[in-house]
Amino acid sequence: MTEFNYRKLPPQGGTPREIASVVNLLVDGKNNATGTFTLTASATTTQVTDLRAGTDSVILYVPTTANASAEIGAGSIFISARADSSFTITHANNSQNDRTFIYAIIG
């Protein structure tokens, strides 16, 4: 499950101060489109649920552990499906439970 720790403006708009705060965070690179996932042990796919994901989203991921980096080095990991509010990663079947990545969603 994705945890959202950012300011969001109400649908009807916000006060000038709220709008300035959100815009300033964006200018500072805080676009709130990031998360983490750990590959499912002893499986060949991992589904990540994120309300910000869509069928046309670009998902970029970076390993944060040695075993996650080795997964990339083996060339066996890729985004195999994108859907509204989720994406699926196909990877090697491995019993390691520390193949952790950070990701960013664009679009």
Legacy VTK file of the C-alpha trace (Angstrom):
# vtk DataFile Version 3.0
C-alpha trace
ASCII
DATASET POLYDATA
POINTS 107 float
0.000 0.000 0.000
1.217 3.474 -0.784
1.475 6.073 1.941
0.906 9.662 0.851
2.893 12.204 2.848
2.344 15.368 0.869
0.093 18.371 0.682
-2.778 18.219 -1.726
-5.043 21.108 -2.644
-8.806 20.662 -2.282
-10.738 20.287 -5.580
-12.304 23.742 -5.200
-8.856 25.347 -4.866
-6.947 26.639 -1.910
-5.888 29.822 -0.253
-3.021 31.738 -1.857
-0.761 30.517 0.960
-1.699 26.849 0.346
-1.170 27.224 -3.398
2.200 28.912 -2.883
3.288 26.136 -0.520
2.389 23.368 -2.982
4.010 25.189 -5.929
7.170 25.870 -3.932
7.429 22.182 -3.039
7.148 21.323 -6.739
9.863 23.836 -7.628
12.061 22.213 -4.969
11.611 18.814 -6.671
9.032 17.434 -4.262
6.564 16.155 -6.835
5.226 13.373 -4.588
5.475 10.702 -7.248
7.832 8.326 -5.471
7.594 5.131 -3.474
9.331 1.887 -2.570
8.724 -1.767 -3.312
10.370 -5.061 -2.422
10.259 -7.926 -4.886
8.111 -10.832 -3.713
10.280 -13.721 -2.558
9.818 -17.103 -4.274
7.667 -15.589 -7.036
8.200 -14.300 -10.564
6.013 -11.205 -10.311
5.392 -8.402 -7.855
2.356 -6.141 -8.044
2.741 -2.605 -6.730
-0.435 -0.707 -5.851
-0.108 3.048 -6.235
-3.052 5.344 -6.940
-0.782 7.605 -9.018
0.040 4.879 -11.559
-1.796 4.618 -14.854
-1.723 2.688 -18.096
0.531 5.314 -19.741
2.775 6.014 -16.734
6.535 5.818 -16.992
7.899 3.993 -13.964
11.570 4.426 -13.114
13.155 2.293 -10.402
16.515 2.219 -8.614
17.882 -0.570 -6.393
18.566 0.230 -2.736
20.083 -3.101 -1.697
22.884 -5.285 -3.077
20.452 -8.079 -3.984
18.205 -5.624 -5.812
21.214 -4.355 -7.755
22.139 -7.931 -8.651
18.610 -8.439 -10.005
19.142 -5.546 -12.395
22.610 -6.844 -13.292
21.103 -10.216 -14.202
18.788 -8.473 -16.665
15.735 -10.339 -15.430
13.587 -7.478 -14.111
11.131 -5.366 -16.098
7.732 -3.671 -15.868
5.437 -6.231 -17.441
2.073 -4.498 -16.956
0.675 -1.060 -16.137
-2.886 -0.448 -15.034
-4.908 2.216 -13.292
-3.562 2.374 -9.718
-0.973 -0.404 -10.099
1.897 -1.884 -12.048
3.435 -5.362 -12.236
7.127 -6.191 -12.199
8.390 -9.484 -13.605
11.622 -10.762 -12.084
13.618 -13.873 -11.274
12.163 -16.400 -8.843
14.407 -16.019 -5.818
14.011 -16.631 -2.071
15.767 -13.370 -1.144
13.435 -11.003 0.695
15.580 -7.851 0.542
15.416 -6.919 -3.151
14.165 -3.402 -2.444
13.799 -0.519 -4.904
12.729 3.119 -4.867
10.633 4.328 -7.785
9.209 7.410 -9.443
6.061 7.647 -11.542
5.839 10.122 -14.395
2.486 10.705 -16.038
LINES 1 108
107 0 1 2 3 4 5 6 7 8 9 10 11 12 13 14 15 16 17 18 19 20 21 22 23 24 25 26 27 28 29 30 31 32 33 34 35 36 37 38 39 40 41 42 43 44 45 46 47 48 49 50 51 52 53 54 55 56 57 58 59 60 61 62 63 64 65 66 67 68 69 70 71 72 73 74 75 76 77 78 79 80 81 82 83 84 85 86 87 88 89 90 91 92 93 94 95 96 97 98 99 100 101 102 103 104 105 106
